[in-house]
Amino acid sequence: MSDKWLTSLLTSGPQEGFELAIKLSRMGVKYTQPSGEVREKLRPEYAESADSLTAASQVIAINFQTIAAANGYWRG
């Protein structure tokens, strides 16, 4: 993937930061498994798995921590 999509971790606030954390997490999956067909095939397996959904939430939370720190936790 040569698509440059991440130009900054700076966001205008926590909501935008959380959305960026989700995007980072999704792009991590896309880079790890570049085949959209394979990702679609696997989706039903994890879509109803509490463990898989919890793990996905954990990855988002870790990414959000990074973004919040990069933004000084949105405190002046």
Contacts in CASP RR format, 6 or more apart in sequence:
PFRMAT RR
TARGET T0000
AUTHOR 0000-0000-0000
METHOD contacts of the structure
MODEL  1
MSDKWLTSLLTSGPQEGFELAIKLSRMGVKYTQPSGEVREKLRPEYAESA
DSLTAASQVIAINFQTIAAANGYWRG
1 30 0 8 1.000
1 31 0 8 1.000
1 34 0 8 1.000
5 27 0 8 1.000
6 24 0 8 1.000
6 27 0 8 1.000
9 20 0 8 1.000
9 66 0 8 1.000
9 67 0 8 1.000
9 70 0 8 1.000
9 71 0 8 1.000
10 70 0 8 1.000
10 71 0 8 1.000
11 17 0 8 1.000
11 20 0 8 1.000
11 67 0 8 1.000
11 71 0 8 1.000
13 71 0 8 1.000
13 74 0 8 1.000
14 68 0 8 1.000
14 74 0 8 1.000
17 64 0 8 1.000
17 67 0 8 1.000
17 68 0 8 1.000
17 71 0 8 1.000
18 60 0 8 1.000
18 64 0 8 1.000
20 63 0 8 1.000
20 67 0 8 1.000
21 60 0 8 1.000
21 61 0 8 1.000
21 63 0 8 1.000
21 64 0 8 1.000
21 66 0 8 1.000
21 67 0 8 1.000
22 60 0 8 1.000
22 63 0 8 1.000
24 63 0 8 1.000
24 67 0 8 1.000
25 56 0 8 1.000
25 59 0 8 1.000
25 60 0 8 1.000
25 63 0 8 1.000
29 39 0 8 1.000
30 39 0 8 1.000
33 39 0 8 1.000
33 42 0 8 1.000
45 52 0 8 1.000
46 52 0 8 1.000
46 53 0 8 1.000
46 56 0 8 1.000
47 53 0 8 1.000
68 74 0 8 1.000
END
